[in-house]
Amino acid sequence: MGLAETPLPYAVSVLGVVVGLAILLVGEALGAADAVVVGGGVVVLVGVGVLTAAVAMHPAPDEAAEEGHSAQESTPR
C-alpha cells in the first residue's frame, strides 16, 4: 500500500502545514525565540514534502485509455 492509496497522507500533510503555519505566525507575533519560528517552518516544509511524495506516487494514466479517449473526441459525428 503506497502513499497515494489512502487519504491519510493528504490529511496529515494538510494538518502539518496548518499547524506549522500557526506555530510560525504565533511565534512571530509574540516575539518568541527564533527556534519557535524556525520549528514552525520546518513543520510546514515536512507537510509539503509529504504531500509532494503522495502526489508523486500516483500511477500514471494508462496511455491506451488516453489514446482511445482522444480518438473518440476527434471522430466526426
Secondary structure as GFF3:
##gff-version 3
##sequence-region A 1 77
A	DSSP	three_ten_helix	3	5	.	.	.	ID=ss1
A	DSSP	alpha_helix	8	29	.	.	.	ID=ss2
A	DSSP	alpha_helix	34	56	.	.	.	ID=ss3
A	DSSP	alpha_helix	63	74	.	.	.	ID=ss4
###
